[in-house]
Amino acid sequence: MISVDNISVTLGRGAPLIRNVNLEVANGEWVTVIGPNGAGKSTLLHAINQHLPYSGTIQIDHRDTRTLSRRERAQLIATVPQSPTVPPGMAVGDYVLLGRTPYISPLRSETAHDVAIADDVMTVLDLQRFRNRVLSTLSGGERQRVFLARALAQQAPVLLLDEPTTALDIGHQQEVLDLVDELRIARGITVLSTMHDLSIAAEYAERMALIADGTFVAMGTPTEVLTTGNLSQFYGAHVQVYTHAGTPAVIPIRRRRR
């Protein structure tokens, strides 16, 4: 569903932000990109969304994204960015309905069909009770569900999640990611995410890709990627990796003071 072939992103005359990156994500698969700060995780998602210039080729469902109009890309790719823009005073129901914009013709308004799709998504994500609330008045976890609802209302086959659990407590992290996983399985959505919490990422991703200094240095199952050697070499981290029910969990180990 997602094919990234030899992608490099360079801004101005600086060093490449990512270089010679290759990635394949199958239909319905969840792949999470991990890596230290500044490694190029968000840059990759921005390139897939055509928000940054790049060399190489990116295809979604065998279609070169460079050849697609903005409307066509929005029908294929839905995104939940790290810090979504929240229009002042906008109600939750109106914000979720923005996800239908790619299907609304110029100078026309949403149809009953569009409203029904937005309503269905809000019901699934338990947001109907907030329908008329101003979005900015909700808690962090509630807002995150609204951001996800707008993306799902696009009914795109690909969902890009850039640090979707930033600033959420552990309960809300699980709540949001469980919802994504349930909807991925039920609707066949392909998920490409970036995450900092390695243990939580390992719980949900079917495969992981570790990026460092702008290029992938490890790719495979969470068990294959989350090794003490990789985390020490590329994060500079002192950790212990334990396995529970076949899934690795990363535990930071305090460096002993002498």
C-alpha positions as YAML, in Angstrom:
chain: A
units: angstrom
residues:
- id: 1
  name: MET
  ca: [0.00, 0.00, 0.00]
- id: 2
  name: ILE
  ca: [2.91, 2.36, 0.77]
- id: 3
  name: SER
  ca: [6.09, 2.17, -1.30]
- id: 4
  name: VAL
  ca: [9.00, 4.50, -0.54]
- id: 5
  name: ASP
  ca: [11.87, 4.05, -2.99]
- id: 6
  name: ASN
  ca: [15.27, 5.66, -2.43]
- id: 7
  name: ILE
  ca: [13.91, 8.84, -0.83]
- id: 8
  name: SER
  ca: [16.21, 11.69, 0.17]
- id: 9
  name: VAL
  ca: [15.20, 15.07, 1.58]
- id: 10
  name: THR
  ca: [17.62, 18.01, 1.60]
- id: 11
  name: LEU
  ca: [16.63, 21.57, 2.48]
- id: 12
  name: GLY
  ca: [18.78, 24.36, 1.09]
- id: 13
  name: ARG
  ca: [22.48, 23.61, 1.15]
- id: 14
  name: GLY
  ca: [22.41, 21.68, 4.39]
- id: 15
  name: ALA
  ca: [23.05, 18.01, 4.99]
- id: 16
  name: PRO
  ca: [20.25, 15.60, 3.96]
- id: 17
  name: LEU
  ca: [17.51, 15.21, 6.56]
- id: 18
  name: ILE
  ca: [16.88, 11.69, 5.28]
- id: 19
  name: ARG
  ca: [18.85, 9.85, 2.61]
- id: 20
  name: ASN
  ca: [18.31, 6.76, 0.48]
- id: 21
  name: VAL
  ca: [15.33, 5.57, 2.51]
- id: 22
  name: ASN
  ca: [13.37, 2.53, 1.31]
- id: 23
  name: LEU
  ca: [10.19, 1.22, 2.93]
- id: 24
  name: GLU
  ca: [7.32, -1.05, 1.96]
- id: 25
  name: VAL
  ca: [4.13, -1.22, 4.03]
- id: 26
  name: ALA
  ca: [1.59, -3.88, 3.08]
- id: 27
  name: ASN
  ca: [-2.14, -3.34, 2.91]
- id: 28
  name: GLY
  ca: [-3.59, -3.44, 6.44]
- id: 29
  name: GLU
  ca: [-0.17, -3.55, 8.11]
- id: 30
  name: TRP
  ca: [1.00, -1.37, 11.02]
- id: 31
  name: VAL
  ca: [4.60, -0.21, 10.76]
- id: 32
  name: THR
  ca: [6.15, 2.16, 13.30]
- id: 33
  name: VAL
  ca: [9.24, 4.25, 12.63]
- id: 34
  name: ILE
  ca: [11.38, 4.84, 15.70]
- id: 35
  name: GLY
  ca: [14.63, 6.70, 16.27]
- id: 36
  name: PRO
  ca: [16.30, 9.39, 18.37]
- id: 37
  name: ASN
  ca: [15.27, 13.03, 18.19]
- id: 38
  name: GLY
  ca: [16.13, 14.61, 14.86]
- id: 39
  name: ALA
  ca: [16.70, 11.27, 13.14]
- id: 40
  name: GLY
  ca: [14.18, 11.96, 10.36]
- id: 41
  name: LYS
  ca: [10.96, 10.27, 11.51]
- id: 42
  name: SER
  ca: [8.60, 13.20, 10.95]
- id: 43
  name: THR
  ca: [10.51, 14.24, 7.82]
- id: 44
  name: LEU
  ca: [9.60, 10.92, 6.22]
- id: 45
  name: LEU
  ca: [5.90, 11.44, 6.92]
- id: 46
  name: HIS
  ca: [6.06, 15.01, 5.60]
- id: 47
  name: ALA
  ca: [7.63, 13.72, 2.38]
- id: 48
  name: ILE
  ca: [4.92, 11.07, 1.96]
- id: 49
  name: ASN
  ca: [2.36, 13.86, 2.37]
- id: 50
  name: GLN
  ca: [4.16, 15.98, -0.26]
- id: 51
  name: HIS
  ca: [4.89, 18.67, 2.33]
- id: 52
  name: LEU
  ca: [8.63, 18.57, 1.61]
- id: 53
  name: PRO
  ca: [10.59, 18.31, -1.64]
- id: 54
  name: TYR
  ca: [12.40, 15.00, -2.14]
- id: 55
  name: SER
  ca: [14.24, 12.86, -4.63]
- id: 56
  name: GLY
  ca: [13.12, 9.29, -5.27]
- id: 57
  name: THR
  ca: [9.64, 7.85, -5.63]
- id: 58
  name: ILE
  ca: [6.70, 7.50, -3.24]
- id: 59
  name: GLN
  ca: [3.67, 5.45, -4.24]
- id: 60
  name: ILE
  ca: [0.37, 4.91, -2.46]
- id: 61
  name: ASP
  ca: [-1.62, 1.96, -3.79]
- id: 62
  name: HIS
  ca: [0.69, 1.91, -6.85]
- id: 63
  name: ARG
  ca: [0.05, 5.60, -7.61]
- id: 64
  name: ASP
  ca: [2.95, 8.07, -7.66]
- id: 65
  name: THR
  ca: [2.00, 10.73, -5.12]
- id: 66
  name: ARG
  ca: [3.66, 13.46, -7.23]
- id: 67
  name: THR
  ca: [1.04, 12.91, -9.93]
- id: 68
  name: LEU
  ca: [-1.92, 13.25, -7.57]
- id: 69
  name: SER
  ca: [-3.88, 16.41, -6.88]
- id: 70
  name: ARG
  ca: [-4.21, 17.57, -3.30]
- id: 71
  name: ARG
  ca: [-7.78, 16.25, -3.25]
- id: 72
  name: GLU
  ca: [-6.71, 12.85, -4.61]
- id: 73
  name: ARG
  ca: [-3.93, 12.54, -2.02]
- id: 74
  name: ALA
  ca: [-6.38, 13.38, 0.77]
- id: 75
  name: GLN
  ca: [-8.63, 10.57, -0.43]
- id: 76
  name: LEU
  ca: [-5.71, 8.15, -0.10]
- id: 77
  name: ILE
  ca: [-3.85, 9.47, 2.96]
- id: 78
  name: ALA
  ca: [-5.24, 10.69, 6.29]
- id: 79
  name: THR
  ca: [-2.84, 12.20, 8.82]
- id: 80
  name: VAL
  ca: [-2.83, 12.94, 12.52]
- id: 81
  name: PRO
  ca: [0.12, 15.34, 12.98]
- id: 82
  name: GLN
  ca: [2.01, 15.94, 16.21]
- id: 83
  name: SER
  ca: [0.36, 19.30, 16.83]
- id: 84
  name: PRO
  ca: [-2.88, 19.59, 14.84]
- id: 85
  name: THR
  ca: [-4.24, 23.06, 14.19]
- id: 86
  name: VAL
  ca: [-7.35, 23.73, 16.26]
- id: 87
  name: PRO
  ca: [-9.51, 26.49, 14.72]
- id: 88
  name: PRO
  ca: [-10.59, 28.90, 17.49]
- id: 89
  name: GLY
  ca: [-14.12, 28.28, 18.70]
- id: 90
  name: MET
  ca: [-14.76, 25.28, 16.45]
- id: 91
  name: ALA
  ca: [-17.13, 22.61, 17.76]
- id: 92
  name: VAL
  ca: [-16.13, 18.96, 17.79]
- id: 93
  name: GLY
  ca: [-18.78, 17.93, 15.25]
- id: 94
  name: ASP
  ca: [-17.68, 20.62, 12.79]
- id: 95
  name: TYR
  ca: [-14.02, 19.66, 13.18]
- id: 96
  name: VAL
  ca: [-14.68, 15.97, 12.50]
- id: 97
  name: LEU
  ca: [-16.71, 16.95, 9.43]
- id: 98
  name: LEU
  ca: [-13.58, 18.61, 8.01]
- id: 99
  name: GLY
  ca: [-12.44, 15.07, 7.22]
- id: 100
  name: ARG
  ca: [-15.03, 14.99, 4.43]
- id: 101
  name: THR
  ca: [-13.49, 18.02, 2.66]
- id: 102
  name: PRO
  ca: [-11.69, 15.91, -0.01]
- id: 103
  name: TYR
  ca: [-15.08, 14.65, -1.23]
- id: 104
  name: ILE
  ca: [-16.91, 17.99, -1.32]
- id: 105
  name: SER
  ca: [-16.92, 19.78, -4.67]
- id: 106
  name: PRO
  ca: [-15.83, 23.44, -4.79]
- id: 107
  name: LEU
  ca: [-18.56, 25.89, -3.83]
- id: 108
  name: ARG
  ca: [-20.68, 23.07, -2.40]
- id: 109
  name: SER
  ca: [-21.37, 22.01, 1.19]
- id: 110
  name: GLU
  ca: [-21.31, 18.62, 2.82]
- id: 111
  name: THR
  ca: [-24.13, 16.21, 2.00]
- id: 112
  name: ALA
  ca: [-26.27, 14.09, 4.30]
- id: 113
  name: HIS
  ca: [-23.95, 11.22, 3.37]
- id: 114
  name: ASP
  ca: [-20.92, 13.18, 4.63]
- id: 115
  name: VAL
  ca: [-22.69, 14.04, 7.88]
- id: 116
  name: ALA
  ca: [-23.67, 10.39, 8.36]
- id: 117
  name: ILE
  ca: [-20.05, 9.25, 7.95]
- id: 118
  name: ALA
  ca: [-18.83, 11.83, 10.49]
- id: 119
  name: ASP
  ca: [-21.60, 10.80, 12.88]
- id: 120
  name: ASP
  ca: [-20.64, 7.13, 12.54]
- id: 121
  name: VAL
  ca: [-16.99, 7.88, 13.33]
- id: 122
  name: MET
  ca: [-17.92, 9.98, 16.37]
- id: 123
  name: THR
  ca: [-20.14, 7.15, 17.62]
- id: 124
  name: VAL
  ca: [-17.33, 4.60, 17.25]
- id: 125
  name: LEU
  ca: [-14.91, 6.87, 19.13]
- id: 126
  name: ASP
  ca: [-17.47, 7.79, 21.82]
- id: 127
  name: LEU
  ca: [-17.50, 11.47, 20.85]
- id: 128
  name: GLN
  ca: [-21.21, 12.14, 20.30]
- id: 129
  name: ARG
  ca: [-21.56, 13.63, 23.78]
- id: 130
  name: PHE
  ca: [-18.93, 16.23, 22.85]
- id: 131
  name: ARG
  ca: [-20.49, 17.05, 19.49]
- id: 132
  name: ASN
  ca: [-21.36, 20.66, 20.37]
- id: 133
  name: ARG
  ca: [-18.44, 21.30, 22.72]
- id: 134
  name: VAL
  ca: [-15.70, 23.68, 21.63]
- id: 135
  name: LEU
  ca: [-12.73, 21.50, 20.76]
- id: 136
  name: SER
  ca: [-10.23, 23.50, 22.79]
- id: 137
  name: THR
  ca: [-12.19, 22.82, 26.01]
- id: 138
  name: LEU
  ca: [-11.61, 19.05, 25.87]
- id: 139
  name: SER
  ca: [-8.90, 17.16, 27.72]
- id: 140
  name: GLY
  ca: [-5.78, 15.94, 25.92]
- id: 141
  name: GLY
  ca: [-7.08, 12.40, 25.51]
- id: 142
  name: GLU
  ca: [-10.47, 13.60, 24.29]
- id: 143
  name: ARG
  ca: [-8.87, 15.96, 21.76]
- id: 144
  name: GLN
  ca: [-6.66, 13.15, 20.48]
- id: 145
  name: ARG
  ca: [-9.77, 11.05, 19.80]
- id: 146
  name: VAL
  ca: [-11.28, 14.01, 17.91]
- id: 147
  name: PHE
  ca: [-8.12, 14.40, 15.78]
- id: 148
  name: LEU
  ca: [-8.29, 10.69, 15.00]
- id: 149
  name: ALA
  ca: [-12.00, 10.99, 14.17]
- id: 150
  name: ARG
  ca: [-11.36, 13.74, 11.61]
- id: 151
  name: ALA
  ca: [-8.71, 11.55, 9.97]
- id: 152
  name: LEU
  ca: [-10.97, 8.49, 9.93]
- id: 153
  name: ALA
  ca: [-13.82, 10.51, 8.44]
- id: 154
  name: GLN
  ca: [-11.64, 10.85, 5.34]
- id: 155
  name: GLN
  ca: [-12.10, 7.11, 4.76]
- id: 156
  name: ALA
  ca: [-8.58, 6.96, 3.35]
- id: 157
  name: PRO
  ca: [-6.88, 3.55, 3.12]
- id: 158
  name: VAL
  ca: [-3.65, 4.93, 4.64]
- id: 159
  name: LEU
  ca: [-3.36, 6.51, 8.08]
- id: 160
  name: LEU
  ca: [-0.19, 8.40, 9.08]
- id: 161
  name: LEU
  ca: [0.25, 9.01, 12.82]
- id: 162
  name: ASP
  ca: [3.06, 11.34, 13.91]
- id: 163
  name: GLU
  ca: [3.66, 10.77, 17.63]
- id: 164
  name: PRO
  ca: [-0.06, 10.16, 18.26]
- id: 165
  name: THR
  ca: [0.33, 9.72, 22.02]
- id: 166
  name: THR
  ca: [2.50, 12.75, 22.80]
- id: 167
  name: ALA
  ca: [1.55, 14.32, 26.17]
- id: 168
  name: LEU
  ca: [-1.00, 11.60, 26.94]
- id: 169
  name: ASP
  ca: [-0.91, 9.55, 30.14]
- id: 170
  name: ILE
  ca: [-0.54, 5.78, 29.89]
- id: 171
  name: GLY
  ca: [-4.28, 5.14, 30.08]
- id: 172
  name: HIS
  ca: [-5.10, 7.53, 27.26]
- id: 173
  name: GLN
  ca: [-2.18, 6.21, 25.21]
- id: 174
  name: GLN
  ca: [-3.63, 2.71, 25.38]
- id: 175
  name: GLU
  ca: [-7.13, 4.00, 24.68]
- id: 176
  name: VAL
  ca: [-6.12, 5.81, 21.49]
- id: 177
  name: LEU
  ca: [-3.85, 3.04, 20.17]
- id: 178
  name: ASP
  ca: [-6.38, 0.30, 20.94]
- id: 179
  name: LEU
  ca: [-8.94, 2.24, 18.91]
- id: 180
  name: VAL
  ca: [-6.54, 2.61, 15.99]
- id: 181
  name: ASP
  ca: [-5.71, -1.09, 16.08]
- id: 182
  name: GLU
  ca: [-9.35, -2.17, 16.24]
- id: 183
  name: LEU
  ca: [-10.28, 0.08, 13.33]
- id: 184
  name: ARG
  ca: [-7.22, -1.02, 11.34]
- id: 185
  name: ILE
  ca: [-8.28, -4.64, 11.61]
- id: 186
  name: ALA
  ca: [-11.98, -3.98, 11.04]
- id: 187
  name: ARG
  ca: [-11.52, -1.64, 8.06]
- id: 188
  name: GLY
  ca: [-8.24, -2.85, 6.57]
- id: 189
  name: ILE
  ca: [-6.49, 0.48, 7.16]
- id: 190
  name: THR
  ca: [-2.73, 0.66, 6.60]
- id: 191
  name: VAL
  ca: [-0.98, 2.48, 9.47]
- id: 192
  name: LEU
  ca: [2.43, 4.13, 9.38]
- id: 193
  name: SER
  ca: [3.32, 5.84, 12.65]
- id: 194
  name: THR
  ca: [6.21, 7.43, 14.47]
- id: 195
  name: MET
  ca: [6.58, 6.94, 18.22]
- id: 196
  name: HIS
  ca: [9.02, 7.68, 21.02]
- id: 197
  name: ASP
  ca: [7.74, 5.21, 23.63]
- id: 198
  name: LEU
  ca: [9.45, 2.04, 22.45]
- id: 199
  name: SER
  ca: [7.60, -0.41, 24.68]
- id: 200
  name: ILE
  ca: [4.19, 0.87, 23.63]
- id: 201
  name: ALA
  ca: [5.27, 0.99, 19.99]
- id: 202
  name: ALA
  ca: [6.32, -2.66, 20.21]
- id: 203
  name: GLU
  ca: [2.92, -3.64, 21.58]
- id: 204
  name: TYR
  ca: [1.05, -2.38, 18.51]
- id: 205
  name: ALA
  ca: [3.42, -2.41, 15.53]
- id: 206
  name: GLU
  ca: [3.71, -5.52, 13.41]
- id: 207
  name: ARG
  ca: [7.04, -4.25, 12.11]
- id: 208
  name: MET
  ca: [9.39, -1.48, 13.19]
- id: 209
  name: ALA
  ca: [11.95, 0.57, 11.30]
- id: 210
  name: LEU
  ca: [14.78, 2.25, 13.22]
- id: 211
  name: ILE
  ca: [16.06, 5.44, 11.64]
- id: 212
  name: ALA
  ca: [19.27, 7.19, 12.72]
- id: 213
  name: ASP
  ca: [21.08, 10.09, 11.06]
- id: 214
  name: GLY
  ca: [18.51, 10.11, 8.28]
- id: 215
  name: THR
  ca: [18.70, 6.49, 7.17]
- id: 216
  name: PHE
  ca: [17.22, 3.16, 8.25]
- id: 217
  name: VAL
  ca: [19.64, 1.09, 10.28]
- id: 218
  name: ALA
  ca: [17.34, -1.75, 11.36]
- id: 219
  name: MET
  ca: [14.01, -3.12, 10.20]
- id: 220
  name: GLY
  ca: [11.94, -6.12, 11.24]
- id: 221
  name: THR
  ca: [9.69, -7.33, 14.03]
- id: 222
  name: PRO
  ca: [9.82, -5.43, 17.34]
- id: 223
  name: THR
  ca: [11.91, -8.26, 18.79]
- id: 224
  name: GLU
  ca: [14.42, -7.99, 15.96]
- id: 225
  name: VAL
  ca: [14.73, -4.20, 16.14]
- id: 226
  name: LEU
  ca: [14.52, -3.49, 19.89]
- id: 227
  name: THR
  ca: [17.80, -4.99, 21.02]
- id: 228
  name: THR
  ca: [20.11, -3.62, 23.69]
- id: 229
  name: GLY
  ca: [22.81, -3.29, 21.01]
- id: 230
  name: ASN
  ca: [20.66, -1.15, 18.72]
- id: 231
  name: LEU
  ca: [19.37, 1.04, 21.53]
- id: 232
  name: SER
  ca: [22.87, 1.56, 22.92]
- id: 233
  name: GLN
  ca: [24.42, 2.31, 19.54]
- id: 234
  name: PHE
  ca: [21.78, 4.54, 18.03]
- id: 235
  name: TYR
  ca: [20.10, 6.11, 21.08]
- id: 236
  name: GLY
  ca: [23.09, 6.17, 23.39]
- id: 237
  name: ALA
  ca: [20.75, 4.54, 25.91]
- id: 238
  name: HIS
  ca: [21.54, 2.25, 28.84]
- id: 239
  name: VAL
  ca: [18.60, -0.15, 28.86]
- id: 240
  name: GLN
  ca: [17.51, -3.70, 29.46]
- id: 241
  name: VAL
  ca: [15.08, -5.37, 27.05]
- id: 242
  name: TYR
  ca: [12.68, -7.90, 28.54]
- id: 243
  name: THR
  ca: [10.16, -10.03, 26.68]
- id: 244
  name: HIS
  ca: [6.60, -10.51, 27.89]
- id: 245
  name: ALA
  ca: [4.15, -12.66, 25.92]
- id: 246
  name: GLY
  ca: [6.46, -12.44, 22.92]
- id: 247
  name: THR
  ca: [6.64, -8.63, 22.94]
- id: 248
  name: PRO
  ca: [9.78, -6.72, 23.98]
- id: 249
  name: ALA
  ca: [9.63, -4.11, 26.74]
- id: 250
  name: VAL
  ca: [12.41, -1.55, 27.10]
- id: 251
  name: ILE
  ca: [13.43, -0.61, 30.65]
- id: 252
  name: PRO
  ca: [15.85, 2.30, 31.19]
- id: 253
  name: ILE
  ca: [18.67, 1.43, 33.59]
- id: 254
  name: ARG
  ca: [20.16, 4.20, 35.68]
- id: 255
  name: ARG
  ca: [23.85, 4.67, 35.12]
- id: 256
  name: ARG
  ca: [25.45, 4.09, 38.51]
- id: 257
  name: ARG
  ca: [27.20, 7.02, 40.13]
- id: 258
  name: ARG
  ca: [30.64, 6.29, 41.51]
...
